[in-house]
Amino acid sequence: MVYEIKLIENVQMMRSQGLSYNAIAEELQITKSAVQYILHREIAKIKKKTGPTNKINKSDLLRIKRLTNDYNEKGYKVNSTVIRSNLQLDVSKSTAQRALRSLNFKYRKVKRQVNVSQKNRALRMTYAKQWISNEMDWQSVIFTDEVRFSCDGPDIFKSFMPEKTSQTRYKRQMRGGTVMYWGMLFSTGDLFMRKVSGKMKSSHYKEIIRDFAVPKIEKEFSKNYILQQDNSPIHISREMQDYFKSQNISTLEWPAQSPDLNIIENVWQMLSDNIYCGPQFKNTKDLEVKINESISWMIINKKEILKSLFSTIRRRLCDVLVAKGAITKY
């Protein structure tokens, strides 16, 4: 027994001095495998150092899961501070975040959509039924809207990039400057847009309709057209109602909170994708140049796609009925 202990000590000492298995075996007159056995056996006896004790146990994890699911269903904001405060967990912010990630919760941007009231849901269904049953002639409808573009890009800017890398775009005061345009879309696939300077008022809107829109519309449709517009105050003001009546311009009654039915919203999305495909804009002048280039690109290359948007209207109306007046995927 004493010999075995002495042998083990000698093997360990010689190994710590950097001698090889063969050298130790020759010096002590034992086999190489015996040296390996002694060293490996003794190393195995040494207990591995355990990591830090988990500060959040299984019961706490279950409470975190239940609270997070409950708050998500209610639309509440959930982060590590909310978890620690509501569950009175005496842990750090990073520990709470690790616990949330271990439960497969991910910190992501919340999707935003129009919250349609019950009253407007009913109105959307009424209009949808009426337009379907009357077989509305959408080819004679002129879709219109305003759109604003920013130097800093859209609120949600996503891009595929290599793993473990990131892309930075700067956020500036007033979004780096913005430019507004008013546009209209014909069933022929023709798109017309005009820059709006300053804050748009009813008087500016009337000027756009009178001097810009009507001449182009009547050239294509004569007097047989209907102007679609949303329920923005400048669109339905007394000044505009009197103007439309005096000029015998028919306007389409439009349900509130219905961007999914306005096909020109799809045009803005296509424009936005083209405008923001490059680097961040330094100023509004550069932005405006890109906007005008993208409008020309749309007119030349996307006319058939713009024209085809009119064929989706009936399907959109049917989807509104299926969704019981709620916002649809469009």
C-alpha positions as CSV (number, residue, x, y, z in Angstrom):
1,M,0.0,0.0,0.0
2,V,2.8,2.3,0.9
3,Y,4.6,1.4,-2.3
4,E,1.5,2.2,-4.4
5,I,1.1,5.6,-2.8
6,K,4.8,6.3,-3.3
7,L,4.5,5.2,-6.9
8,I,1.5,7.4,-7.6
9,E,3.3,10.4,-6.1
10,N,6.4,9.8,-8.2
11,V,4.4,9.4,-11.4
12,Q,2.5,12.7,-10.7
13,M,5.7,14.5,-9.8
14,M,7.6,13.4,-12.9
15,R,4.6,14.2,-15.1
16,S,4.4,17.7,-13.6
17,Q,8.1,18.1,-14.5
18,G,7.2,17.6,-18.1
19,L,8.4,14.0,-18.6
20,S,6.7,11.9,-21.2
21,Y,4.8,8.7,-20.5
22,N,7.6,6.6,-22.0
23,A,10.3,8.5,-19.9
24,I,8.3,8.0,-16.7
25,A,7.8,4.3,-17.4
26,E,11.5,3.7,-18.1
27,E,12.6,5.6,-15.0
28,L,10.2,3.7,-12.7
29,Q,10.5,0.4,-14.6
30,I,6.7,0.1,-15.2
31,T,4.7,-0.1,-18.4
32,K,3.5,3.0,-20.3
33,S,-0.1,1.9,-19.9
34,A,0.4,1.7,-16.1
35,V,1.6,5.4,-16.1
36,Q,-1.4,6.4,-18.1
37,Y,-3.8,4.5,-15.8
38,I,-2.3,6.1,-12.7
39,L,-2.5,9.6,-14.1
40,H,-6.0,9.2,-15.6
41,R,-7.4,7.5,-12.5
42,E,-6.2,10.2,-10.2
43,I,-7.4,13.0,-12.4
44,A,-10.9,11.3,-12.5
45,K,-11.0,11.4,-8.7
46,I,-10.7,15.2,-8.7
47,K,-14.2,16.6,-8.6
48,K,-15.0,19.0,-11.3
49,K,-15.7,22.5,-10.1
50,T,-19.4,23.2,-10.3
51,G,-20.8,26.4,-11.9
52,P,-22.7,29.1,-10.1
53,T,-26.0,28.0,-8.5
54,N,-29.0,28.8,-10.5
55,K,-30.7,31.9,-9.0
56,I,-34.0,31.1,-10.8
57,N,-35.5,27.8,-10.0
58,K,-38.0,25.7,-11.9
59,S,-40.9,27.3,-9.9
60,D,-39.7,30.8,-10.8
61,L,-39.4,29.8,-14.5
62,L,-43.0,28.6,-14.5
63,R,-44.1,31.9,-12.9
64,I,-42.2,33.8,-15.5
65,K,-43.7,31.8,-18.4
66,R,-47.3,32.3,-17.1
67,L,-46.8,36.0,-16.5
68,T,-45.2,36.6,-19.9
69,N,-47.9,34.7,-21.8
70,D,-50.6,36.5,-19.8
71,Y,-49.2,39.9,-20.5
72,N,-48.7,39.1,-24.2
73,E,-52.4,38.2,-24.5
74,K,-53.4,41.5,-22.9
75,G,-51.0,43.4,-25.1
76,Y,-48.7,44.6,-22.2
77,K,-45.0,45.4,-22.6
78,V,-42.8,42.6,-21.2
79,N,-39.1,43.1,-20.4
80,S,-36.7,42.0,-17.6
81,T,-37.7,44.9,-15.4
82,V,-41.4,44.0,-15.6
83,I,-40.6,40.4,-14.7
84,R,-38.4,41.2,-11.8
85,S,-40.8,43.8,-10.4
86,N,-44.0,41.8,-10.7
87,L,-42.6,38.5,-9.5
88,Q,-40.3,40.1,-6.9
89,L,-37.3,38.3,-8.1
90,D,-34.0,39.3,-6.5
91,V,-31.9,38.7,-9.6
92,S,-30.0,40.9,-12.1
93,K,-31.4,42.2,-15.3
94,S,-29.2,39.9,-17.4
95,T,-30.3,36.9,-15.3
96,A,-34.0,37.6,-15.9
97,Q,-33.2,38.0,-19.6
98,R,-31.5,34.7,-19.7
99,A,-34.5,33.1,-18.1
100,L,-36.8,34.6,-20.7
101,R,-34.6,33.4,-23.5
102,S,-34.4,29.9,-22.0
103,L,-38.2,29.8,-22.2
104,N,-38.0,30.6,-26.0
105,F,-39.2,34.2,-25.6
106,K,-37.6,36.6,-28.0
107,Y,-37.4,40.4,-27.6
108,R,-38.9,41.6,-30.9
109,K,-40.5,44.7,-32.4
110,V,-44.3,44.7,-31.9
111,K,-46.4,44.7,-35.1
112,R,-48.7,47.6,-35.5
113,Q,-52.1,47.6,-37.3
114,V,-55.2,49.7,-37.5
115,N,-57.5,49.1,-34.6
116,V,-60.9,49.1,-36.2
117,S,-63.8,50.0,-33.9
118,Q,-67.0,48.0,-33.8
119,K,-68.9,50.8,-35.4
120,N,-66.4,51.0,-38.3
121,R,-66.3,47.2,-38.7
122,A,-70.0,47.3,-39.3
123,L,-69.6,50.1,-41.8
124,R,-66.8,48.3,-43.6
125,M,-69.1,45.3,-44.0
126,T,-72.0,47.4,-45.2
127,Y,-69.9,49.1,-47.9
128,A,-68.4,45.8,-48.9
129,K,-71.8,44.1,-49.3
130,Q,-73.1,47.2,-51.2
131,W,-70.2,47.3,-53.6
132,I,-70.3,43.6,-54.3
133,S,-74.1,43.4,-54.8
134,N,-74.1,46.6,-57.0
135,E,-71.1,45.3,-59.0
136,M,-69.3,48.6,-58.6
137,D,-67.4,49.7,-61.7
138,W,-63.9,50.0,-60.1
139,Q,-62.3,50.8,-63.5
140,S,-63.8,54.3,-63.3
141,V,-62.6,54.9,-59.8
142,I,-59.5,57.1,-59.3
143,F,-57.6,56.1,-56.1
144,T,-55.8,58.9,-54.3
145,D,-53.7,59.4,-51.1
146,E,-50.8,61.3,-49.6
147,V,-47.5,59.7,-48.6
148,R,-44.5,60.9,-46.7
149,F,-41.0,59.8,-47.1
150,S,-38.1,60.3,-44.6
151,C,-34.4,60.7,-45.0
152,D,-33.9,58.1,-42.2
153,G,-36.0,55.5,-44.0
154,P,-39.1,53.7,-42.8
155,D,-39.9,52.9,-39.2
156,I,-39.1,49.2,-39.7
157,F,-35.9,48.7,-41.7
158,K,-34.9,45.1,-42.1
159,S,-32.1,43.6,-44.1
160,F,-30.4,40.2,-44.5
161,M,-26.8,40.3,-43.4
162,P,-24.0,38.0,-42.5
163,E,-24.2,36.2,-39.1
164,K,-22.6,38.0,-36.2
165,T,-22.6,41.3,-38.0
166,S,-24.8,44.3,-37.7
167,Q,-25.8,47.3,-39.8
168,T,-26.3,50.8,-38.4
169,R,-28.6,53.6,-39.7
170,Y,-28.6,56.9,-37.9
171,K,-31.7,58.3,-36.3
172,R,-31.9,62.1,-36.5
173,Q,-34.2,64.8,-35.2
174,M,-37.3,65.1,-37.3
175,R,-36.3,61.8,-39.0
176,G,-33.6,63.7,-40.9
177,G,-36.2,65.6,-42.9
178,T,-39.3,64.4,-44.8
179,V,-40.9,65.0,-48.2
180,M,-44.7,64.6,-48.9
181,Y,-46.3,63.7,-52.1
182,W,-49.9,63.4,-53.3
183,G,-50.7,60.7,-55.8
184,M,-53.5,59.2,-57.9
185,L,-53.8,55.8,-59.6
186,F,-55.8,55.1,-62.8
187,S,-57.2,51.7,-63.8
188,T,-55.0,52.0,-66.9
189,G,-52.0,51.6,-64.6
190,D,-51.0,55.3,-64.9
191,L,-49.6,56.9,-61.8
192,F,-49.4,60.6,-61.2
193,M,-47.7,62.3,-58.2
194,R,-47.1,65.8,-57.1
195,K,-44.9,67.1,-54.3
196,V,-46.7,68.9,-51.4
197,S,-44.9,71.8,-49.9
198,G,-45.5,72.6,-46.2
199,K,-48.4,71.5,-44.2
200,M,-51.3,70.4,-46.4
201,K,-54.6,72.4,-45.9
202,S,-57.9,72.2,-47.7
203,S,-56.9,75.2,-49.9
204,H,-53.8,73.3,-51.0
205,Y,-55.7,70.2,-51.6
206,K,-58.3,72.0,-53.7
207,E,-55.5,73.5,-55.8
208,I,-54.0,70.1,-56.4
209,I,-57.4,68.7,-57.5
210,R,-58.2,71.7,-59.7
211,D,-54.9,72.4,-61.4
212,F,-53.2,69.0,-61.3
213,A,-55.6,66.1,-61.0
214,V,-58.7,67.1,-62.9
215,P,-56.9,68.0,-66.2
216,K,-55.2,64.6,-66.2
217,I,-58.4,62.7,-65.2
218,E,-60.7,64.3,-67.7
219,K,-58.1,63.7,-70.5
220,E,-58.5,59.9,-69.8
221,F,-62.0,59.6,-68.4
222,S,-63.9,62.6,-69.6
223,K,-66.6,63.2,-67.0
224,N,-67.3,59.5,-66.2
225,Y,-65.1,59.0,-63.1
226,I,-65.4,58.8,-59.3
227,L,-62.7,60.2,-57.0
228,Q,-61.7,58.0,-54.1
229,Q,-60.3,59.7,-51.0
230,D,-60.1,58.8,-47.3
231,N,-61.8,60.7,-44.5
232,S,-58.9,63.0,-43.7
233,P,-60.3,66.4,-42.5
234,I,-58.8,68.3,-45.5
235,H,-60.6,65.9,-47.8
236,I,-64.1,66.1,-46.4
237,S,-64.0,69.8,-45.2
238,R,-66.9,72.1,-46.1
239,E,-64.6,73.9,-48.6
240,M,-63.9,70.7,-50.5
241,Q,-67.5,69.5,-50.4
242,D,-68.6,72.8,-51.9
243,Y,-65.9,72.6,-54.6
244,F,-66.7,69.0,-55.6
245,K,-70.4,69.9,-55.8
246,S,-69.8,73.0,-57.9
247,Q,-67.6,71.1,-60.3
248,N,-69.9,68.0,-60.5
249,I,-67.1,65.8,-59.3
250,S,-68.4,62.5,-57.9
251,T,-66.6,61.2,-54.8
252,L,-66.7,57.7,-53.4
253,E,-68.1,57.4,-49.8
254,W,-65.3,55.6,-48.0
255,P,-65.4,53.6,-44.8
256,A,-63.1,54.9,-42.0
257,Q,-60.0,52.9,-41.0
258,S,-59.8,51.1,-44.3
259,P,-56.2,51.4,-45.7
260,D,-56.4,47.7,-46.7
261,L,-59.1,48.6,-49.3
262,N,-57.1,51.5,-50.8
263,I,-54.9,49.9,-53.5
264,I,-52.7,52.9,-53.7
265,E,-51.2,51.8,-50.3
266,N,-49.6,49.0,-52.2
267,V,-48.1,51.5,-54.6
268,W,-46.5,53.4,-51.7
269,Q,-45.0,50.1,-50.4
270,M,-43.5,49.3,-53.8
271,L,-42.2,52.9,-54.0
272,S,-40.8,52.7,-50.5
273,D,-38.9,49.5,-51.3
274,N,-37.2,51.1,-54.3
275,I,-36.5,54.4,-52.6
276,Y,-34.9,52.9,-49.5
277,C,-32.9,50.1,-51.2
278,G,-29.7,52.2,-51.1
279,P,-27.7,54.1,-48.4
280,Q,-29.3,56.5,-45.9
281,F,-30.0,59.9,-47.4
282,K,-28.0,62.9,-46.3
283,N,-30.7,65.5,-47.0
284,T,-34.1,66.0,-48.4
285,K,-32.7,67.1,-51.8
286,D,-31.1,63.7,-52.3
287,L,-34.3,62.0,-51.1
288,E,-36.4,63.9,-53.5
289,V,-34.1,63.0,-56.4
290,K,-34.5,59.3,-55.5
291,I,-38.3,59.7,-55.1
292,N,-38.6,61.1,-58.6
293,E,-36.4,58.4,-60.1
294,S,-38.5,55.7,-58.3
295,I,-41.7,57.3,-59.6
296,S,-40.3,57.2,-63.2
297,W,-39.2,53.6,-62.6
298,M,-42.7,52.6,-61.4
299,I,-44.4,54.3,-64.4
300,I,-42.1,52.6,-66.9
301,N,-41.6,49.2,-65.4
302,K,-44.6,48.5,-63.2
303,K,-47.5,49.7,-65.2
304,E,-49.1,46.2,-65.6
305,I,-48.7,45.5,-61.9
306,L,-50.3,48.8,-61.0
307,K,-53.1,48.0,-63.4
308,S,-53.6,44.5,-61.9
309,L,-54.2,46.0,-58.5
310,F,-57.8,46.9,-59.6
311,S,-58.5,43.2,-60.1
312,T,-57.8,42.6,-56.4
313,I,-60.6,44.9,-55.1
314,R,-63.4,42.4,-55.2
315,R,-61.3,39.8,-53.3
316,R,-60.4,42.4,-50.7
317,L,-64.1,43.1,-50.2
318,C,-64.9,39.4,-49.7
319,D,-62.0,39.2,-47.2
320,V,-63.5,42.0,-45.2
321,L,-66.8,40.1,-45.0
322,V,-65.0,36.9,-43.9
323,A,-63.0,38.9,-41.3
324,K,-66.3,40.5,-40.1
325,G,-65.0,44.0,-40.8
326,A,-61.6,43.6,-39.3
327,I,-58.4,44.7,-41.1
328,T,-57.3,42.2,-43.7
329,K,-53.9,41.1,-44.9
330,Y,-53.7,43.7,-47.6
